[in-house]
Amino acid sequence: MAPRQRIAEFLAGPGPIVDVRSPAEYRQGHIPGAHNLPLFDDAGRAEVGTLYRQEGRAAAVLRGLALVGPRLETLARALGELAATAPGMPLRLHCWRGGMRSESVARLAEALELPVLLLLGGYKAYRRWVLELFERPWPLRLLGGRTGTGKTDLLLALAGQGVPVVDLEGLANHRGSSFGALGLPAQPSSEQFENLLAAALARLEGAGEIWLEAESSQVGRCRIPAGLWRHMKEAPVLEVLRPLEERVARLVGVYGGQEPQLVAEATRRIARRLGPQRTAAALGAIEQGDAAAACRQMLDYYDRCYDHDLSSHAVRSLDLGDRSAEEAAGLLLEQGLVARAPLRD
């Protein structure tokens, strides 16, 4: 029988991770970087699961063998191709609980003389590890600033200088406002967002401070995990300031090239909060192609939201003027407001 590893050892080891759960399970959430090689498709998994509950293990195993039999050669070739990406390294296999599906694929790999390891407890154990990770007392620092101050660009510039950073918006594929999805890929599920966030934090374990953007509790539809959110609410904030016209110019640079109809739809989604006059003025500016005027109509609302959210934090402010993200990162390092730290591979 293939050896089993606990989650920390399994994640730290070499070799490709192979998720043998169904495609739907994988889409809902998976270990970042894992390859999906499903033993059953979605319909087959549902059928075998129903048989197991209604008629017992023997009936489910027999039906499973009938479904998998015609695909054995395809599965074997796929295992060989994955193993070839890391010669001599074990295939790290898992299913939901570390039961029959991963054991069956492990036996096939062993028949091919491919080294293999199994995850003790399966993906369920991984999810337990993810949620426990967010409860740890991480040394969080928040980068705040009103809409258009270029916080995300600054965080990425700091990361490029060796400062420990977690880019929440990058992981969520969303900029955090009603307009935040424009021009970006589809968001991951909240479960997969948690998995990506856990992986990013784990890489920074041992850092003296970890910088994140000051966000609301949701980034688009991705909810920040409760444990991490509690720590974020208690974290000190470095607020970056920029002149209004600089902020407008930055927002035009991000959203000015987006499809006007999509920008108008995003504006209508916050119409109740903007009020009828600002909404009408913003929509008129969008129709006329005046992105700067549209931005000015909406900044008052977003500024009030930001100021309210920041009111409970200990805040230090720094005016960045019209500095680029790289220049601003250099200034923060020069003034000792952030610090570089060695990152783990």
Secondary structure, 3 states (H helix, E strand, C coil): CCCEECHHHHHHCCCCEEECCCHHHHHHCCCCCCEECCCCCHHHHHHHHHHHHHHCHHHHHHHHHHHHHHHHHHHHHHHHHHHHCCCCCCEEEECCCCCHHHHHHHHHHHHCCCCEEEECCHHHHHHHHHHHHCCCCCCEEEEECCCCCCHHHHHHHHHHCCCCECCHHHHHCCCCCCCCCCCCCCCCCHHHHHHHHHHHHHHCCCCCCEEEECCCCEECCEECCHHHHHHHHHCCEEEEECCHHHHHHHHHHHHCCCCHHHHHHHHHHCHHHHCHHHHHHHHHHHHCCCHHHHHHHHHHHHHHHHHHHHCCCCEEEEECCCCCHHHHHHHHHHCCCCCCCCCCC
